[in-house]
Amino acid sequence: MDTPLPLEATLPRQAYVSANFFEAEREKIFAHEWVLVGREESLPATGDYLEVDVLGESLLIVRGDDGALRAFFNVCRHRGCALVLPGQCSAANDGVPVTGSKGKAIRCPYHSWVYGLDGALRSAPHLEAVLEGRKHELSLHPAGLATWGGFMFVHLDPEGANARGHTLETQFGDAIRRLRNYPLAELRTDRRLVYQVAANWKVILENYNECYHCGGVHPELCQIVPAFRKNGGATLDWEDGVPHREGAVTFTATGQTVRSPFPGLDANEQVRHKGELIYPNMMISLSMDHVAAFTIFPRDAGHSTVICDFLFHPYEIAKPEFDASDAVDFWDLINRQDWAVLEGVQKGMGSRRFGHGYYAPMESASQDIRRYIAARLGPV
C-alpha cells in the first residue's frame, strides 16, 4: 500500500480557475468582509469622491460637508442610473479606483435628482409636491465605511456586519497590535504602481505568505535578507521582524537609505522588516522608513489588479532632497519577479492534469487560505 505524501494538499483546481467558484467568493467573501479600497488622503476636500469596483459592485466614497467619509452604492434611487457613469468608472480604468469631485452635491446625470453629500435626497425636478415629506425614504443606499491607519475599507452589507459584530478589529485580529508602533495614519502616498496580473487573487496572497520561493525568484532581495534563503524561510519570525544583513536596515537595493526611521518604532522595528496579510485583499510590508501597501482587486478567476502604494512620513517628503526611487524601484523589481512566476502558476493550474498542488512544510502559513475559504464557502 502506498503511504501518503508528507505534504499538505492545496485548494483544488476549481478554486483557482472556475468562474462559478469565483462567483461564490464574490457573494460569500467580498460581499461579507471589509474590503480595502484606498487611502483617506485621496479625498482631502468636501465633495471629493472615490469610485471603486468591488467585484462588480460600484461604490462611491464621498467626503461630506462635515468632513466625514461615507460610502454609497453608485445607484440613483429614481431609475437606477449610475451617479458616476460607466465611462468614468474604475471598470473602465482596468479596475483602478477613480477620484473626482462632486462639489456641493451629487447630481444624477439622467433626470437630475440631487443628493446631499450625506446621501439624502435634496430635490427631484417637478416632483417636489409629490415627494413632500417623503424624500427621506429615497436616500442613496449606504455601504459600510471604516478606516484604520489612514486606509479606507468598505462593506457591501453594513447592516449584516453590525448584526454579527463584524468590525475591522475582529477581521484584522492581532495585526492591529503587531503594527501599533507604525504611524500609518500620519504617512502619505508619494508613489503608486499599478499591475495587471494574470493570476487568481488567492495565488497572489499565498505567494505573499511564504518565502520558500524567495531564494530562486528574488536573488536581489536575498542579498538584503539572507535569512530568506535559509531553510526556505522556515525559521523566519515575522512578528519579531525579518532581519536584514549586517549594515542593512530597509528594502532598497543597498539595504540603506538617507531617510530617518518612523517615530515610535522599537529597536527591532528600526532594523527589521515586517509584513502582514490581512484577508481578503490587503498585503502590507513595513520597513523602518517606508511602507509598501498592496490592494488586490480580483477581476475574474484568472486576473487581478494589484495596486502598490508607497507611504512615507510627511517630514521626509518635505525635504528638498527627498527621492522615493530607491524603495520604489527595488519593490518594482521584486513585484515583477513575483508576477512572472505567479502567471506561470495560473497557466499551469489551467492544465487538465492539475488536480491540486502541495504545500511544503515551510509554506505552512499559506495553508491559512484553505481555512479562510472553508470557513466562508464550506469544504471544497
C-alpha positions as CSV (number, residue, x, y, z in Angstrom):
1,M,0.0,0.0,0.0
2,D,1.3,3.4,-0.9
3,T,1.9,5.8,2.0
4,P,0.5,9.3,1.7
5,L,2.9,12.0,0.8
6,P,4.2,14.0,3.8
7,L,2.8,17.2,2.2
8,E,-0.5,19.1,2.7
9,A,-2.7,19.5,-0.4
10,T,-3.6,23.0,-1.6
11,L,-7.1,24.1,-2.6
12,P,-8.3,22.1,-5.6
13,R,-8.0,23.3,-9.2
14,Q,-11.5,24.8,-9.4
15,A,-10.8,27.2,-6.6
16,Y,-8.3,28.9,-8.8
17,V,-9.7,28.6,-12.3
18,S,-13.5,28.2,-12.1
19,A,-15.8,31.1,-12.9
20,N,-18.5,29.5,-10.7
21,F,-16.1,29.3,-7.7
22,F,-15.1,32.9,-8.3
23,E,-18.8,33.9,-8.2
24,A,-19.2,32.1,-4.9
25,E,-16.3,34.0,-3.5
26,R,-17.9,37.3,-4.7
27,E,-21.1,36.6,-2.8
28,K,-19.7,34.8,0.3
29,I,-16.5,36.6,0.9
30,F,-16.3,40.0,-0.8
31,A,-19.9,40.8,-0.1
32,H,-19.5,40.0,3.6
33,E,-16.0,41.2,4.5
34,W,-14.3,44.6,5.0
35,V,-12.5,45.3,1.7
36,L,-9.6,47.7,1.3
37,V,-10.2,50.3,-1.3
38,G,-7.7,53.2,-0.8
39,R,-6.3,55.9,1.5
40,E,-8.2,58.7,3.2
41,E,-5.8,61.3,1.9
42,S,-7.0,60.7,-1.6
43,L,-10.2,62.6,-0.6
44,P,-8.9,65.8,1.0
45,A,-11.8,68.2,0.3
46,T,-15.5,68.4,0.7
47,G,-17.2,66.8,-2.3
48,D,-14.2,64.7,-3.3
49,Y,-15.1,61.1,-4.2
50,L,-13.5,57.8,-4.9
51,E,-15.4,55.4,-7.2
52,V,-14.4,51.8,-6.7
53,D,-15.5,48.4,-8.1
54,V,-15.8,45.6,-5.6
55,L,-16.2,42.6,-7.8
56,G,-18.9,44.1,-9.9
57,E,-20.5,46.5,-7.3
58,S,-19.7,50.1,-7.9
59,L,-19.4,52.3,-4.8
60,L,-18.9,56.0,-4.2
61,I,-16.9,57.1,-1.1
62,V,-17.6,60.8,-0.6
63,R,-16.1,63.5,1.8
64,G,-19.1,65.3,3.3
65,D,-19.6,68.9,4.4
66,D,-18.8,67.8,8.0
67,G,-15.5,66.2,6.9
68,A,-16.8,62.7,7.4
69,L,-16.3,59.9,4.8
70,R,-19.4,58.0,3.7
71,A,-19.9,55.2,1.2
72,F,-22.9,54.7,-1.1
73,F,-23.8,52.3,-3.9
74,N,-23.4,54.1,-7.2
75,V,-27.1,53.9,-7.9
76,C,-29.7,56.7,-8.2
77,R,-32.9,55.8,-6.4
78,H,-35.1,57.0,-9.3
79,R,-34.3,54.8,-12.2
80,G,-31.0,53.2,-11.1
81,C,-28.7,55.3,-13.2
82,A,-25.0,55.3,-12.1
83,L,-24.1,58.6,-10.4
84,V,-20.7,58.2,-11.9
85,L,-21.2,57.0,-15.5
86,P,-19.5,53.7,-16.7
87,G,-17.0,55.5,-18.9
88,Q,-15.7,57.5,-15.9
89,C,-15.6,54.5,-13.5
90,S,-13.0,52.1,-12.3
91,A,-14.4,49.3,-14.5
92,A,-13.2,51.4,-17.5
93,N,-9.9,52.1,-15.8
94,D,-8.7,48.4,-15.5
95,G,-10.2,48.2,-12.1
96,V,-8.2,51.1,-10.6
97,P,-10.4,53.3,-8.4
98,V,-11.2,56.7,-9.8
99,T,-11.2,60.0,-7.9
100,G,-13.1,63.2,-8.7
101,S,-15.2,65.9,-7.1
102,K,-19.0,66.2,-6.8
103,G,-18.7,69.8,-5.5
104,K,-21.5,70.6,-3.0
105,A,-24.0,67.8,-4.1
106,I,-24.4,64.6,-6.0
107,R,-26.5,65.0,-9.2
108,C,-27.8,62.1,-11.2
109,P,-26.8,62.6,-14.8
110,Y,-30.1,61.1,-16.1
111,H,-33.0,63.1,-14.6
112,S,-31.1,65.4,-12.3
113,W,-32.2,64.1,-8.9
114,V,-29.9,65.8,-6.4
115,Y,-28.5,64.2,-3.3
116,G,-26.5,65.8,-0.5
117,L,-23.1,64.6,0.3
118,D,-24.7,62.7,3.2
119,G,-26.8,60.8,0.7
120,A,-30.1,62.4,1.5
121,L,-32.3,63.3,-1.5
122,R,-32.5,67.1,-1.8
123,S,-34.5,67.7,-4.9
124,A,-36.2,65.8,-7.8
125,P,-37.3,68.1,-10.7
126,H,-41.1,68.5,-11.0
127,L,-41.7,66.1,-8.1
128,E,-41.4,68.4,-5.1
129,A,-45.2,68.3,-4.3
130,V,-45.4,64.6,-4.9
131,L,-42.5,63.8,-2.6
132,E,-43.2,66.4,0.1
133,G,-42.4,64.8,3.4
134,R,-41.2,61.6,1.8
135,K,-37.7,62.4,0.5
136,H,-36.1,60.8,3.5
137,E,-37.3,57.4,2.1
138,L,-35.2,57.9,-1.1
139,S,-31.7,58.5,0.3
140,L,-28.8,56.8,-1.5
141,H,-28.2,53.2,-0.5
142,P,-25.4,53.2,2.1
143,A,-22.4,50.9,2.2
144,G,-20.2,50.4,5.2
145,L,-17.2,52.6,5.6
146,A,-14.4,52.2,8.2
147,T,-10.9,53.5,8.5
148,W,-7.7,52.2,10.1
149,G,-4.2,53.7,9.8
150,G,-5.4,56.1,7.1
151,F,-6.7,53.2,5.0
152,M,-10.4,53.1,3.9
153,F,-12.4,49.9,3.9
154,V,-15.9,49.3,2.6
155,H,-18.6,46.7,3.4
156,L,-21.4,45.8,1.0
157,D,-23.7,44.6,3.8
158,P,-23.2,47.1,6.7
159,E,-26.4,46.0,8.5
160,G,-25.3,42.4,8.4
161,A,-21.9,43.3,9.6
162,N,-23.3,45.3,12.5
163,A,-25.7,42.5,13.4
164,R,-22.9,40.0,13.8
165,G,-20.4,42.4,15.3
166,H,-18.1,42.1,12.4
167,T,-15.8,45.1,12.7
168,L,-12.4,45.9,11.3
169,E,-10.9,44.9,14.6
170,T,-12.5,41.4,14.5
171,Q,-11.4,41.0,10.9
172,F,-7.8,42.2,11.5
173,G,-7.3,40.1,14.6
174,D,-3.9,40.5,16.2
175,A,-2.4,42.5,13.2
176,I,-3.5,45.8,14.7
177,R,-1.5,45.1,17.8
178,R,1.6,44.0,15.8
179,L,1.6,47.2,13.8
180,R,0.7,49.6,16.5
181,N,4.0,51.4,16.5
182,Y,3.9,52.4,12.9
183,P,2.4,55.9,12.4
184,L,0.3,54.7,9.4
185,A,-2.4,57.4,9.7
186,E,0.3,60.1,9.5
187,L,2.0,58.7,6.4
188,R,1.3,60.0,2.9
189,T,1.4,58.3,-0.5
190,D,4.2,59.5,-2.7
191,R,4.2,56.9,-5.4
192,R,1.8,54.3,-6.8
193,L,2.5,51.3,-9.0
194,V,-0.4,49.5,-10.8
195,Y,-0.1,46.0,-12.1
196,Q,-2.5,43.8,-14.1
197,V,-1.6,40.3,-13.1
198,A,-2.9,37.2,-14.9
199,A,-3.4,35.2,-11.7
200,N,-6.2,34.4,-9.3
201,W,-6.3,36.6,-6.2
202,K,-5.6,33.7,-3.9
203,V,-2.4,32.8,-5.8
204,I,-1.1,36.3,-5.1
205,L,-2.0,36.1,-1.4
206,E,-0.5,32.6,-1.0
207,N,2.8,33.8,-2.5
208,Y,3.0,36.7,-0.1
209,N,2.5,34.4,2.8
210,E,5.7,32.3,2.2
211,C,9.3,32.7,1.3
212,Y,10.1,29.2,0.0
213,H,10.2,30.8,-3.4
214,C,12.5,33.8,-2.4
215,G,15.8,32.0,-2.9
216,G,15.1,31.2,-6.5
217,V,12.9,34.1,-7.5
218,H,14.3,37.1,-5.6
219,P,18.2,37.0,-5.6
220,E,18.4,40.8,-5.1
221,L,16.1,40.6,-2.2
222,C,18.0,37.8,-0.6
223,Q,21.1,39.9,-0.8
224,I,19.4,42.2,1.7
225,V,17.7,39.5,3.7
226,P,20.0,36.4,3.6
227,A,17.6,34.6,6.0
228,F,15.1,34.2,3.2
229,R,17.5,31.5,1.7
230,K,17.8,29.6,5.0
231,N,15.6,26.5,5.1
232,G,13.2,28.1,2.6
233,G,12.4,30.8,5.1
234,A,11.0,28.3,7.6
235,T,12.7,29.9,10.6
236,L,11.5,33.5,10.0
237,D,9.7,35.2,12.8
238,W,7.5,37.8,11.2
239,E,6.1,39.1,14.4
240,D,9.6,40.0,15.7
241,G,10.5,41.2,12.2
242,V,12.7,39.8,9.5
243,P,16.5,40.5,10.0
244,H,18.4,42.3,7.3
245,R,22.1,41.5,6.6
246,E,24.6,43.4,8.7
247,G,24.5,47.1,7.8
248,A,21.2,46.9,6.0
249,V,18.0,48.5,7.5
250,T,15.4,48.7,4.8
251,F,14.2,47.3,1.5
252,T,16.3,49.1,-1.1
253,A,19.0,47.8,-3.5
254,T,21.7,48.7,-1.0
255,G,19.6,48.0,2.2
256,Q,20.3,51.6,3.2
257,T,18.6,55.0,2.9
258,V,19.1,58.6,4.0
259,R,15.5,58.6,5.4
260,S,15.1,58.5,9.1
261,P,13.2,55.7,10.9
262,F,9.5,56.4,11.6
263,P,9.0,57.9,15.0
264,G,7.7,55.5,17.7
265,L,9.4,52.3,16.3
266,D,11.0,49.9,18.8
267,A,14.6,48.8,18.5
268,N,13.7,45.8,16.3
269,E,11.4,47.7,14.0
270,Q,14.2,50.2,13.3
271,V,16.4,47.5,11.8
272,R,14.0,44.7,10.7
273,H,11.2,44.3,8.2
274,K,7.6,43.3,9.0
275,G,4.7,42.1,6.8
276,E,1.0,41.3,7.3
277,L,-1.5,39.6,5.1
278,I,-5.0,40.8,6.0
279,Y,-7.8,38.9,4.2
280,P,-9.4,39.3,1.8
281,N,-7.3,41.9,-0.2
282,M,-4.6,43.7,1.8
283,M,-0.9,43.0,1.9
284,I,1.3,45.4,3.8
285,S,5.1,45.4,4.1
286,L,6.8,47.7,6.5
287,S,10.3,49.0,6.6
288,M,11.7,51.5,9.1
289,D,11.4,54.4,6.6
290,H,8.6,53.4,4.1
291,V,5.5,51.2,3.8
292,A,4.5,49.2,0.6
293,A,0.8,48.7,0.8
294,F,-0.8,46.3,-1.7
295,T,-4.5,46.4,-2.6
296,I,-5.7,43.4,-4.6
297,F,-8.8,43.8,-6.7
298,P,-9.9,40.4,-8.2
299,R,-11.2,40.9,-11.8
300,D,-12.2,37.3,-12.6
301,A,-10.9,33.8,-11.8
302,G,-7.7,34.3,-13.6
303,H,-7.0,38.1,-13.4
304,S,-6.3,40.6,-10.7
305,T,-5.5,44.3,-10.4
306,V,-2.7,45.0,-7.9
307,I,-2.1,48.5,-6.6
308,C,1.1,49.1,-4.7
309,D,1.1,52.4,-2.7
310,F,4.4,53.7,-1.2
311,L,3.9,55.6,2.0
312,F,6.4,57.9,3.6
313,H,6.5,60.3,6.6
314,P,5.5,63.9,5.6
315,Y,8.6,65.1,7.3
316,E,10.7,63.2,4.8
317,I,8.6,64.1,1.8
318,A,9.0,67.8,2.6
319,K,12.8,67.6,2.4
320,P,14.2,69.1,-0.8
321,E,16.4,66.1,-1.4
322,F,13.5,63.6,-0.9
323,D,13.5,60.8,-3.6
324,A,11.5,57.7,-3.2
325,S,13.1,55.9,-6.1
326,D,15.5,53.7,-4.1
327,A,12.5,52.0,-2.4
328,V,10.1,52.1,-5.4
329,D,12.5,50.8,-7.9
330,F,13.5,47.9,-5.7
331,W,10.0,46.9,-4.9
332,D,9.0,47.2,-8.6
333,L,11.8,44.6,-9.4
334,I,10.6,42.3,-6.6
335,N,6.9,42.6,-7.7
336,R,7.6,41.9,-11.3
337,Q,9.6,38.8,-10.4
338,D,6.6,37.6,-8.4
339,W,4.0,38.4,-11.1
340,A,6.0,36.5,-13.7
341,V,6.1,33.2,-11.8
342,L,2.5,33.6,-10.5
343,E,1.2,34.0,-14.0
344,G,3.1,30.7,-14.7
345,V,1.3,29.2,-11.7
346,Q,-2.0,30.3,-13.1
347,K,-1.3,28.9,-16.5
348,G,-0.1,25.6,-15.1
349,M,-3.2,25.2,-13.0
350,G,-5.3,25.5,-16.1
351,S,-4.0,22.1,-17.2
352,R,-6.5,19.2,-17.2
353,R,-3.8,17.2,-15.4
354,F,-3.6,19.6,-12.4
355,G,-5.9,18.5,-9.6
356,H,-4.3,20.3,-6.7
357,G,-0.8,21.3,-5.6
358,Y,1.1,20.7,-2.3
359,Y,2.3,22.9,0.5
360,A,5.9,22.2,1.7
361,P,6.4,22.4,5.5
362,M,8.0,25.8,5.2
363,E,4.8,27.0,3.4
364,S,2.6,26.3,6.4
365,A,1.3,29.9,6.6
366,S,0.0,29.6,3.1
367,Q,-2.4,26.8,4.4
368,D,-4.3,29.6,6.1
369,I,-6.1,30.3,2.8
370,R,-7.7,26.8,2.9
371,R,-9.1,27.5,6.4
372,Y,-10.2,31.0,5.3
373,I,-12.0,29.7,2.3
374,A,-13.6,26.7,4.0
375,A,-14.9,28.9,6.8
376,R,-16.8,31.0,4.3
377,L,-17.6,28.7,1.4
378,G,-17.6,25.3,3.2
379,P,-15.4,22.3,2.3
380,V,-14.0,22.4,-1.3
